[in-house]
Amino acid sequence: MALVDDLADRLAADVMTAMDELGDDRFYIEVGKVIGTSSPSLEEAFMTSCRLRISETRARRFIEDRLAALRRDKKSHAG
């Protein structure tokens, strides 16, 4: 159902922004519980979208950290 996925993804994007502002990396769980009281389908789609976004952010950070370490090593060996 496209509407559920669209709503969930837009909400997840907003919650990710709120999590950064709040400094609370578990805020999405609280929001998921609120959603689940009235729509388990939306809750599941929302939680999936949040997990995907969080995983993507962690993966990008991992890649950036590894590349930064490699560049530091190359720079220290060249100097």
PDB file with one MODEL, atoms N, CA, C and O in Angstrom:
MODEL        1
ATOM      1  N   MET A   1       0.853  -1.182   0.000  1.00  0.00           N
ATOM      2  CA  MET A   1       0.000   0.000   0.000  1.00  0.00           C
ATOM      3  C   MET A   1       0.895   1.239   0.000  1.00  0.00           C
ATOM      4  O   MET A   1       1.591   1.506   0.979  1.00  0.00           O
ATOM      5  N   ALA A   2       0.875   1.973  -1.068  1.00  0.00           N
ATOM      6  CA  ALA A   2       1.768   3.114  -1.259  1.00  0.00           C
ATOM      7  C   ALA A   2       1.512   4.232  -0.253  1.00  0.00           C
ATOM      8  O   ALA A   2       2.458   4.880   0.196  1.00  0.00           O
ATOM      9  N   LEU A   3       0.258   4.469   0.107  1.00  0.00           N
ATOM     10  CA  LEU A   3      -0.044   5.554   1.043  1.00  0.00           C
ATOM     11  C   LEU A   3       0.631   5.312   2.388  1.00  0.00           C
ATOM     12  O   LEU A   3       1.212   6.232   2.964  1.00  0.00           O
ATOM     13  N   VAL A   4       0.561   4.095   2.885  1.00  0.00           N
ATOM     14  CA  VAL A   4       1.190   3.777   4.172  1.00  0.00           C
ATOM     15  C   VAL A   4       2.692   4.026   4.095  1.00  0.00           C
ATOM     16  O   VAL A   4       3.267   4.643   4.992  1.00  0.00           O
ATOM     17  N   ASP A   5       3.318   3.556   3.042  1.00  0.00           N
ATOM     18  CA  ASP A   5       4.761   3.733   2.895  1.00  0.00           C
ATOM     19  C   ASP A   5       5.143   5.204   2.764  1.00  0.00           C
ATOM     20  O   ASP A   5       6.124   5.653   3.357  1.00  0.00           O
ATOM     21  N   ASP A   6       4.373   5.941   1.994  1.00  0.00           N
ATOM     22  CA  ASP A   6       4.645   7.377   1.829  1.00  0.00           C
ATOM     23  C   ASP A   6       4.510   8.130   3.143  1.00  0.00           C
ATOM     24  O   ASP A   6       5.380   8.922   3.504  1.00  0.00           O
ATOM     25  N   LEU A   7       3.417   7.881   3.855  1.00  0.00           N
ATOM     26  CA  LEU A   7       3.205   8.546   5.150  1.00  0.00           C
ATOM     27  C   LEU A   7       4.300   8.174   6.135  1.00  0.00           C
ATOM     28  O   LEU A   7       4.845   9.032   6.829  1.00  0.00           O
ATOM     29  N   ALA A   8       4.614   6.897   6.187  1.00  0.00           N
ATOM     30  CA  ALA A   8       5.631   6.420   7.125  1.00  0.00           C
ATOM     31  C   ALA A   8       6.992   7.031   6.826  1.00  0.00           C
ATOM     32  O   ALA A   8       7.705   7.435   7.744  1.00  0.00           O
ATOM     33  N   ASP A   9       7.357   7.103   5.558  1.00  0.00           N
ATOM     34  CA  ASP A   9       8.668   7.630   5.202  1.00  0.00           C
ATOM     35  C   ASP A   9       8.770   9.120   5.473  1.00  0.00           C
ATOM     36  O   ASP A   9       9.802   9.592   5.949  1.00  0.00           O
ATOM     37  N   ARG A  10       7.720   9.864   5.178  1.00  0.00           N
ATOM     38  CA  ARG A  10       7.736  11.308   5.485  1.00  0.00           C
ATOM     39  C   ARG A  10       7.827  11.534   6.988  1.00  0.00           C
ATOM     40  O   ARG A  10       8.574  12.398   7.447  1.00  0.00           O
ATOM     41  N   LEU A  11       7.073  10.762   7.746  1.00  0.00           N
ATOM     42  CA  LEU A  11       7.115  10.887   9.199  1.00  0.00           C
ATOM     43  C   LEU A  11       8.493  10.497   9.732  1.00  0.00           C
ATOM     44  O   LEU A  11       9.027  11.154  10.626  1.00  0.00           O
ATOM     45  N   ALA A  12       9.056   9.444   9.189  1.00  0.00           N
ATOM     46  CA  ALA A  12      10.394   9.014   9.617  1.00  0.00           C
ATOM     47  C   ALA A  12      11.430  10.103   9.363  1.00  0.00           C
ATOM     48  O   ALA A  12      12.299  10.339  10.202  1.00  0.00           O
ATOM     49  N   ALA A  13      11.346  10.766   8.217  1.00  0.00           N
ATOM     50  CA  ALA A  13      12.285  11.853   7.921  1.00  0.00           C
ATOM     51  C   ALA A  13      12.154  12.971   8.951  1.00  0.00           C
ATOM     52  O   ALA A  13      13.154  13.510   9.425  1.00  0.00           O
ATOM     53  N   ASP A  14      10.921  13.312   9.289  1.00  0.00           N
ATOM     54  CA  ASP A  14      10.698  14.358  10.292  1.00  0.00           C
ATOM     55  C   ASP A  14      11.203  13.936  11.668  1.00  0.00           C
ATOM     56  O   ASP A  14      11.762  14.747  12.407  1.00  0.00           O
ATOM     57  N   VAL A  15      11.004  12.677  12.003  1.00  0.00           N
ATOM     58  CA  VAL A  15      11.453  12.174  13.306  1.00  0.00           C
ATOM     59  C   VAL A  15      12.974  12.140  13.375  1.00  0.00           C
ATOM     60  O   VAL A  15      13.546  12.422  14.428  1.00  0.00           O
ATOM     61  N   MET A  16      13.642  11.799  12.272  1.00  0.00           N
ATOM     62  CA  MET A  16      15.109  11.803  12.268  1.00  0.00           C
ATOM     63  C   MET A  16      15.633  13.213  12.540  1.00  0.00           C
ATOM     64  O   MET A  16      16.608  13.389  13.271  1.00  0.00           O
ATOM     65  N   THR A  17      14.982  14.214  11.947  1.00  0.00           N
ATOM     66  CA  THR A  17      15.356  15.605  12.195  1.00  0.00           C
ATOM     67  C   THR A  17      15.120  15.961  13.656  1.00  0.00           C
ATOM     68  O   THR A  17      15.963  16.603  14.284  1.00  0.00           O
ATOM     69  N   ALA A  18      13.982  15.548  14.198  1.00  0.00           N
ATOM     70  CA  ALA A  18      13.674  15.821  15.605  1.00  0.00           C
ATOM     71  C   ALA A  18      14.670  15.122  16.526  1.00  0.00           C
ATOM     72  O   ALA A  18      15.076  15.683  17.544  1.00  0.00           O
ATOM     73  N   MET A  19      15.060  13.908  16.175  1.00  0.00           N
ATOM     74  CA  MET A  19      16.029  13.178  17.004  1.00  0.00           C
ATOM     75  C   MET A  19      17.338  13.942  17.110  1.00  0.00           C
ATOM     76  O   MET A  19      17.934  14.017  18.185  1.00  0.00           O
ATOM     77  N   ASP A  20      17.786  14.510  15.992  1.00  0.00           N
ATOM     78  CA  ASP A  20      19.014  15.304  16.019  1.00  0.00           C
ATOM     79  C   ASP A  20      18.861  16.512  16.925  1.00  0.00           C
ATOM     80  O   ASP A  20      19.742  16.816  17.729  1.00  0.00           O
ATOM     81  N   GLU A  21      17.741  17.194  16.789  1.00  0.00           N
ATOM     82  CA  GLU A  21      17.511  18.396  17.598  1.00  0.00           C
ATOM     83  C   GLU A  21      17.352  18.054  19.081  1.00  0.00           C
ATOM     84  O   GLU A  21      17.851  18.771  19.949  1.00  0.00           O
ATOM     85  N   LEU A  22      16.651  16.952  19.359  1.00  0.00           N
ATOM     86  CA  LEU A  22      16.431  16.535  20.744  1.00  0.00           C
ATOM     87  C   LEU A  22      17.667  15.886  21.363  1.00  0.00           C
ATOM     88  O   LEU A  22      17.807  15.850  22.585  1.00  0.00           O
ATOM     89  N   GLY A  23      18.559  15.377  20.520  1.00  0.00           N
ATOM     90  CA  GLY A  23      19.704  14.627  21.029  1.00  0.00           C
ATOM     91  C   GLY A  23      19.279  13.293  21.610  1.00  0.00           C
ATOM     92  O   GLY A  23      19.914  12.781  22.532  1.00  0.00           O
ATOM     93  N   ASP A  24      18.207  12.730  21.074  1.00  0.00           N
ATOM     94  CA  ASP A  24      17.626  11.480  21.586  1.00  0.00           C
ATOM     95  C   ASP A  24      17.549  10.474  20.448  1.00  0.00           C
ATOM     96  O   ASP A  24      16.647  10.537  19.613  1.00  0.00           O
ATOM     97  N   ASP A  25      18.514   9.534  20.420  1.00  0.00           N
ATOM     98  CA  ASP A  25      18.557   8.586  19.311  1.00  0.00           C
ATOM     99  C   ASP A  25      17.537   7.456  19.425  1.00  0.00           C
ATOM    100  O   ASP A  25      17.505   6.570  18.570  1.00  0.00           O
ATOM    101  N   ARG A  26      16.718   7.472  20.449  1.00  0.00           N
ATOM    102  CA  ARG A  26      15.673   6.457  20.617  1.00  0.00           C
ATOM    103  C   ARG A  26      14.263   7.063  20.512  1.00  0.00           C
ATOM    104  O   ARG A  26      13.274   6.372  20.759  1.00  0.00           O
ATOM    105  N   PHE A  27      14.174   8.309  20.159  1.00  0.00           N
ATOM    106  CA  PHE A  27      12.888   8.994  20.081  1.00  0.00           C
ATOM    107  C   PHE A  27      11.923   8.305  19.118  1.00  0.00           C
ATOM    108  O   PHE A  27      10.714   8.280  19.348  1.00  0.00           O
ATOM    109  N   TYR A  28      12.471   7.746  18.034  1.00  0.00           N
ATOM    110  CA  TYR A  28      11.612   7.090  17.051  1.00  0.00           C
ATOM    111  C   TYR A  28      10.825   5.925  17.652  1.00  0.00           C
ATOM    112  O   TYR A  28       9.732   5.608  17.184  1.00  0.00           O
ATOM    113  N   ILE A  29      11.368   5.297  18.673  1.00  0.00           N
ATOM    114  CA  ILE A  29      10.665   4.190  19.337  1.00  0.00           C
ATOM    115  C   ILE A  29       9.423   4.705  20.042  1.00  0.00           C
ATOM    116  O   ILE A  29       8.363   4.082  19.983  1.00  0.00           O
ATOM    117  N   GLU A  30       9.558   5.840  20.706  1.00  0.00           N
ATOM    118  CA  GLU A  30       8.402   6.445  21.378  1.00  0.00           C
ATOM    119  C   GLU A  30       7.325   6.818  20.369  1.00  0.00           C
ATOM    120  O   GLU A  30       6.140   6.572  20.593  1.00  0.00           O
ATOM    121  N   VAL A  31       7.747   7.414  19.254  1.00  0.00           N
ATOM    122  CA  VAL A  31       6.790   7.799  18.215  1.00  0.00           C
ATOM    123  C   VAL A  31       6.113   6.549  17.650  1.00  0.00           C
ATOM    124  O   VAL A  31       4.907   6.548  17.401  1.00  0.00           O
ATOM    125  N   GLY A  32       6.887   5.500  17.451  1.00  0.00           N
ATOM    126  CA  GLY A  32       6.325   4.238  16.960  1.00  0.00           C
ATOM    127  C   GLY A  32       5.238   3.698  17.871  1.00  0.00           C
ATOM    128  O   GLY A  32       4.223   3.189  17.396  1.00  0.00           O
ATOM    129  N   LYS A  33       5.443   3.806  19.177  1.00  0.00           N
ATOM    130  CA  LYS A  33       4.425   3.342  20.133  1.00  0.00           C
ATOM    131  C   LYS A  33       3.153   4.166  20.025  1.00  0.00           C
ATOM    132  O   LYS A  33       2.048   3.632  20.114  1.00  0.00           O
ATOM    133  N   VAL A  34       3.312   5.462  19.834  1.00  0.00           N
ATOM    134  CA  VAL A  34       2.141   6.331  19.675  1.00  0.00           C
ATOM    135  C   VAL A  34       1.368   5.933  18.420  1.00  0.00           C
ATOM    136  O   VAL A  34       0.141   5.836  18.443  1.00  0.00           O
ATOM    137  N   ILE A  35       2.087   5.707  17.336  1.00  0.00           N
ATOM    138  CA  ILE A  35       1.446   5.308  16.084  1.00  0.00           C
ATOM    139  C   ILE A  35       0.739   3.966  16.247  1.00  0.00           C
ATOM    140  O   ILE A  35      -0.382   3.783  15.773  1.00  0.00           O
ATOM    141  N   GLY A  36       1.396   3.042  16.912  1.00  0.00           N
ATOM    142  CA  GLY A  36       0.882   1.684  17.048  1.00  0.00           C
ATOM    143  C   GLY A  36      -0.442   1.576  17.777  1.00  0.00           C
ATOM    144  O   GLY A  36      -1.166   0.594  17.612  1.00  0.00           O
ATOM    145  N   THR A  37      -0.765   2.579  18.585  1.00  0.00           N
ATOM    146  CA  THR A  37      -2.043   2.516  19.303  1.00  0.00           C
ATOM    147  C   THR A  37      -3.234   2.659  18.366  1.00  0.00           C
ATOM    148  O   THR A  37      -4.343   2.239  18.697  1.00  0.00           O
ATOM    149  N   SER A  38      -3.006   3.255  17.188  1.00  0.00           N
ATOM    150  CA  SER A  38      -4.122   3.422  16.265  1.00  0.00           C
ATOM    151  C   SER A  38      -3.917   2.750  14.913  1.00  0.00           C
ATOM    152  O   SER A  38      -4.888   2.482  14.205  1.00  0.00           O
ATOM    153  N   SER A  39      -2.654   2.471  14.541  1.00  0.00           N
ATOM    154  CA  SER A  39      -2.414   1.851  13.236  1.00  0.00           C
ATOM    155  C   SER A  39      -1.153   0.991  13.257  1.00  0.00           C
ATOM    156  O   SER A  39      -0.054   1.484  13.004  1.00  0.00           O
ATOM    157  N   PRO A  40      -1.316  -0.287  13.558  1.00  0.00           N
ATOM    158  CA  PRO A  40      -0.152  -1.180  13.520  1.00  0.00           C
ATOM    159  C   PRO A  40       0.520  -1.226  12.144  1.00  0.00           C
ATOM    160  O   PRO A  40       1.737  -1.399  12.062  1.00  0.00           O
ATOM    161  N   SER A  41      -0.241  -1.077  11.078  1.00  0.00           N
ATOM    162  CA  SER A  41       0.343  -1.091   9.729  1.00  0.00           C
ATOM    163  C   SER A  41       1.269   0.099   9.525  1.00  0.00           C
ATOM    164  O   SER A  41       2.376  -0.050   9.007  1.00  0.00           O
ATOM    165  N   LEU A  42       0.816   1.277   9.932  1.00  0.00           N
ATOM    166  CA  LEU A  42       1.654   2.468   9.813  1.00  0.00           C
ATOM    167  C   LEU A  42       2.854   2.369  10.747  1.00  0.00           C
ATOM    168  O   LEU A  42       3.955   2.788  10.391  1.00  0.00           O
ATOM    169  N   GLU A  43       2.649   1.822  11.929  1.00  0.00           N
ATOM    170  CA  GLU A  43       3.764   1.664  12.865  1.00  0.00           C
ATOM    171  C   GLU A  43       4.869   0.808  12.249  1.00  0.00           C
ATOM    172  O   GLU A  43       6.043   1.172  12.320  1.00  0.00           O
ATOM    173  N   GLU A  44       4.510  -0.311  11.653  1.00  0.00           N
ATOM    174  CA  GLU A  44       5.514  -1.200  11.072  1.00  0.00           C
ATOM    175  C   GLU A  44       6.249  -0.523   9.915  1.00  0.00           C
ATOM    176  O   GLU A  44       7.472  -0.618   9.815  1.00  0.00           O
ATOM    177  N   ALA A  45       5.518   0.148   9.057  1.00  0.00           N
ATOM    178  CA  ALA A  45       6.154   0.849   7.939  1.00  0.00           C
ATOM    179  C   ALA A  45       7.057   1.975   8.454  1.00  0.00           C
ATOM    180  O   ALA A  45       8.152   2.181   7.930  1.00  0.00           O
ATOM    181  N   PHE A  46       6.606   2.692   9.467  1.00  0.00           N
ATOM    182  CA  PHE A  46       7.387   3.774  10.065  1.00  0.00           C
ATOM    183  C   PHE A  46       8.672   3.233  10.688  1.00  0.00           C
ATOM    184  O   PHE A  46       9.755   3.773  10.461  1.00  0.00           O
ATOM    185  N   MET A  47       8.546   2.171  11.471  1.00  0.00           N
ATOM    186  CA  MET A  47       9.728   1.607  12.133  1.00  0.00           C
ATOM    187  C   MET A  47      10.729   1.093  11.093  1.00  0.00           C
ATOM    188  O   MET A  47      11.938   1.254  11.261  1.00  0.00           O
ATOM    189  N   THR A  48      10.233   0.484  10.036  1.00  0.00           N
ATOM    190  CA  THR A  48      11.113   0.010   8.974  1.00  0.00           C
ATOM    191  C   THR A  48      11.847   1.180   8.335  1.00  0.00           C
ATOM    192  O   THR A  48      13.056   1.110   8.115  1.00  0.00           O
ATOM    193  N   SER A  49      11.131   2.246   8.039  1.00  0.00           N
ATOM    194  CA  SER A  49      11.751   3.421   7.445  1.00  0.00           C
ATOM    195  C   SER A  49      12.800   4.021   8.380  1.00  0.00           C
ATOM    196  O   SER A  49      13.880   4.409   7.935  1.00  0.00           O
ATOM    197  N   CYS A  50      12.487   4.097   9.662  1.00  0.00           N
ATOM    198  CA  CYS A  50      13.462   4.625  10.630  1.00  0.00           C
ATOM    199  C   CYS A  50      14.699   3.750  10.685  1.00  0.00           C
ATOM    200  O   CYS A  50      15.821   4.256  10.661  1.00  0.00           O
ATOM    201  N   ARG A  51      14.504   2.444  10.759  1.00  0.00           N
ATOM    202  CA  ARG A  51      15.656   1.536  10.827  1.00  0.00           C
ATOM    203  C   ARG A  51      16.516   1.652   9.570  1.00  0.00           C
ATOM    204  O   ARG A  51      17.744   1.631   9.648  1.00  0.00           O
ATOM    205  N   LEU A  52      15.869   1.774   8.420  1.00  0.00           N
ATOM    206  CA  LEU A  52      16.626   1.943   7.178  1.00  0.00           C
ATOM    207  C   LEU A  52      17.433   3.239   7.198  1.00  0.00           C
ATOM    208  O   LEU A  52      18.607   3.248   6.830  1.00  0.00           O
ATOM    209  N   ARG A  53      16.809   4.318   7.624  1.00  0.00           N
ATOM    210  CA  ARG A  53      17.498   5.609   7.668  1.00  0.00           C
ATOM    211  C   ARG A  53      18.657   5.596   8.668  1.00  0.00           C
ATOM    212  O   ARG A  53      19.738   6.109   8.380  1.00  0.00           O
ATOM    213  N   ILE A  54      18.426   5.013   9.828  1.00  0.00           N
ATOM    214  CA  ILE A  54      19.480   4.929  10.848  1.00  0.00           C
ATOM    215  C   ILE A  54      20.632   4.069  10.343  1.00  0.00           C
ATOM    216  O   ILE A  54      21.797   4.428  10.513  1.00  0.00           O
ATOM    217  N   SER A  55      20.314   2.941   9.726  1.00  0.00           N
ATOM    218  CA  SER A  55      21.353   2.057   9.191  1.00  0.00           C
ATOM    219  C   SER A  55      22.161   2.741   8.096  1.00  0.00           C
ATOM    220  O   SER A  55      23.383   2.607   8.044  1.00  0.00           O
ATOM    221  N   GLU A  56      21.481   3.470   7.229  1.00  0.00           N
ATOM    222  CA  GLU A  56      22.170   4.185   6.154  1.00  0.00           C
ATOM    223  C   GLU A  56      23.109   5.243   6.726  1.00  0.00           C
ATOM    224  O   GLU A  56      24.230   5.407   6.245  1.00  0.00           O
ATOM    225  N   THR A  57      22.655   5.956   7.747  1.00  0.00           N
ATOM    226  CA  THR A  57      23.490   6.977   8.383  1.00  0.00           C
ATOM    227  C   THR A  57      24.723   6.346   9.023  1.00  0.00           C
ATOM    228  O   THR A  57      25.830   6.867   8.888  1.00  0.00           O
ATOM    229  N   ARG A  58      24.533   5.231   9.715  1.00  0.00           N
ATOM    230  CA  ARG A  58      25.667   4.539  10.346  1.00  0.00           C
ATOM    231  C   ARG A  58      26.653   4.030   9.307  1.00  0.00           C
ATOM    232  O   ARG A  58      27.866   4.119   9.496  1.00  0.00           O
ATOM    233  N   ALA A  59      26.128   3.494   8.204  1.00  0.00           N
ATOM    234  CA  ALA A  59      27.001   2.985   7.146  1.00  0.00           C
ATOM    235  C   ALA A  59      27.817   4.112   6.529  1.00  0.00           C
ATOM    236  O   ALA A  59      29.014   3.952   6.289  1.00  0.00           O
ATOM    237  N   ARG A  60      27.182   5.245   6.271  1.00  0.00           N
ATOM    238  CA  ARG A  60      27.908   6.384   5.708  1.00  0.00           C
ATOM    239  C   ARG A  60      28.989   6.874   6.668  1.00  0.00           C
ATOM    240  O   ARG A  60      30.100   7.197   6.247  1.00  0.00           O
ATOM    241  N   ARG A  61      28.663   6.930   7.954  1.00  0.00           N
ATOM    242  CA  ARG A  61      29.646   7.360   8.954  1.00  0.00           C
ATOM    243  C   ARG A  61      30.831   6.384   8.983  1.00  0.00           C
ATOM    244  O   ARG A  61      31.984   6.804   9.076  1.00  0.00           O
ATOM    245  N   PHE A  62      30.537   5.086   8.903  1.00  0.00           N
ATOM    246  CA  PHE A  62      31.583   4.065   8.886  1.00  0.00           C
ATOM    247  C   PHE A  62      32.507   4.255   7.687  1.00  0.00           C
ATOM    248  O   PHE A  62      33.730   4.220   7.824  1.00  0.00           O
ATOM    249  N   ILE A  63      31.909   4.456   6.508  1.00  0.00           N
ATOM    250  CA  ILE A  63      32.693   4.665   5.293  1.00  0.00           C
ATOM    251  C   ILE A  63      33.559   5.911   5.420  1.00  0.00           C
ATOM    252  O   ILE A  63      34.748   5.882   5.103  1.00  0.00           O
ATOM    253  N   GLU A  64      32.964   6.999   5.882  1.00  0.00           N
ATOM    254  CA  GLU A  64      33.714   8.248   6.050  1.00  0.00           C
ATOM    255  C   GLU A  64      34.856   8.078   7.033  1.00  0.00           C
ATOM    256  O   GLU A  64      35.956   8.573   6.788  1.00  0.00           O
ATOM    257  N   ASP A  65      34.618   7.387   8.143  1.00  0.00           N
ATOM    258  CA  ASP A  65      35.671   7.165   9.135  1.00  0.00           C
ATOM    259  C   ASP A  65      36.810   6.329   8.562  1.00  0.00           C
ATOM    260  O   ASP A  65      37.981   6.633   8.791  1.00  0.00           O
ATOM    261  N   ARG A  66      36.473   5.280   7.818  1.00  0.00           N
ATOM    262  CA  ARG A  66      37.511   4.426   7.236  1.00  0.00           C
ATOM    263  C   ARG A  66      38.338   5.192   6.212  1.00  0.00           C
ATOM    264  O   ARG A  66      39.562   5.071   6.173  1.00  0.00           O
ATOM    265  N   LEU A  67      37.664   5.975   5.392  1.00  0.00           N
ATOM    266  CA  LEU A  67      38.405   6.764   4.402  1.00  0.00           C
ATOM    267  C   LEU A  67      39.273   7.820   5.074  1.00  0.00           C
ATOM    268  O   LEU A  67      40.399   8.063   4.640  1.00  0.00           O
ATOM    269  N   ALA A  68      38.766   8.444   6.117  1.00  0.00           N
ATOM    270  CA  ALA A  68      39.556   9.448   6.839  1.00  0.00           C
ATOM    271  C   ALA A  68      40.799   8.808   7.452  1.00  0.00           C
ATOM    272  O   ALA A  68      41.881   9.395   7.417  1.00  0.00           O
ATOM    273  N   ALA A  69      40.648   7.609   8.013  1.00  0.00           N
ATOM    274  CA  ALA A  69      41.792   6.902   8.600  1.00  0.00           C
ATOM    275  C   ALA A  69      42.813   6.545   7.527  1.00  0.00           C
ATOM    276  O   ALA A  69      44.017   6.686   7.742  1.00  0.00           O
ATOM    277  N   LEU A  70      42.345   6.089   6.390  1.00  0.00           N
ATOM    278  CA  LEU A  70      43.245   5.756   5.289  1.00  0.00           C
ATOM    279  C   LEU A  70      44.010   6.987   4.823  1.00  0.00           C
ATOM    280  O   LEU A  70      45.219   6.925   4.597  1.00  0.00           O
ATOM    281  N   ARG A  71      43.310   8.096   4.681  1.00  0.00           N
ATOM    282  CA  ARG A  71      43.956   9.329   4.230  1.00  0.00           C
ATOM    283  C   ARG A  71      44.974   9.825   5.246  1.00  0.00           C
ATOM    284  O   ARG A  71      46.037  10.317   4.869  1.00  0.00           O
ATOM    285  N   ARG A  72      44.656   9.698   6.541  1.00  0.00           N
ATOM    286  CA  ARG A  72      45.617  10.083   7.590  1.00  0.00           C
ATOM    287  C   ARG A  72      46.865   9.216   7.516  1.00  0.00           C
ATOM    288  O   ARG A  72      47.985   9.716   7.622  1.00  0.00           O
ATOM    289  N   ASP A  73      46.664   7.909   7.332  1.00  0.00           N
ATOM    290  CA  ASP A  73      47.802   6.993   7.227  1.00  0.00           C
ATOM    291  C   ASP A  73      48.678   7.330   6.018  1.00  0.00           C
ATOM    292  O   ASP A  73      49.905   7.348   6.115  1.00  0.00           O
ATOM    293  N   LYS A  74      48.049   7.589   4.908  1.00  0.00           N
ATOM    294  CA  LYS A  74      48.815   7.928   3.698  1.00  0.00           C
ATOM    295  C   LYS A  74      49.586   9.227   3.901  1.00  0.00           C
ATOM    296  O   LYS A  74      50.738   9.342   3.484  1.00  0.00           O
ATOM    297  N   LYS A  75      48.960  10.188   4.532  1.00  0.00           N
ATOM    298  CA  LYS A  75      49.599  11.479   4.772  1.00  0.00           C
ATOM    299  C   LYS A  75      50.775  11.342   5.735  1.00  0.00           C
ATOM    300  O   LYS A  75      51.819  11.961   5.529  1.00  0.00           O
ATOM    301  N   SER A  76      50.614  10.535   6.788  1.00  0.00           N
ATOM    302  CA  SER A  76      51.700  10.377   7.757  1.00  0.00           C
ATOM    303  C   SER A  76      52.869   9.577   7.176  1.00  0.00           C
ATOM    304  O   SER A  76      54.016   9.792   7.569  1.00  0.00           O
ATOM    305  N   HIS A  77      52.598   8.673   6.262  1.00  0.00           N
ATOM    306  CA  HIS A  77      53.674   7.879   5.631  1.00  0.00           C
ATOM    307  C   HIS A  77      54.368   8.683   4.535  1.00  0.00           C
ATOM    308  O   HIS A  77      55.524   8.415   4.206  1.00  0.00           O
ATOM    309  N   ALA A  78      53.681   9.650   3.978  1.00  0.00           N
ATOM    310  CA  ALA A  78      54.262  10.456   2.899  1.00  0.00           C
ATOM    311  C   ALA A  78      55.121  11.594   3.460  1.00  0.00           C
ATOM    312  O   ALA A  78      56.025  12.091   2.788  1.00  0.00           O
ATOM    313  N   GLY A  79      54.827  11.995   4.689  1.00  0.00           N
ATOM    314  CA  GLY A  79      55.475  13.171   5.244  1.00  0.00           C
ATOM    315  C   GLY A  79      56.734  12.898   5.904  1.00  0.00           C
ATOM    316  O   GLY A  79      57.376  13.817   6.413  1.00  0.00           O
TER     317      GLY A  79
ENDMDL
END
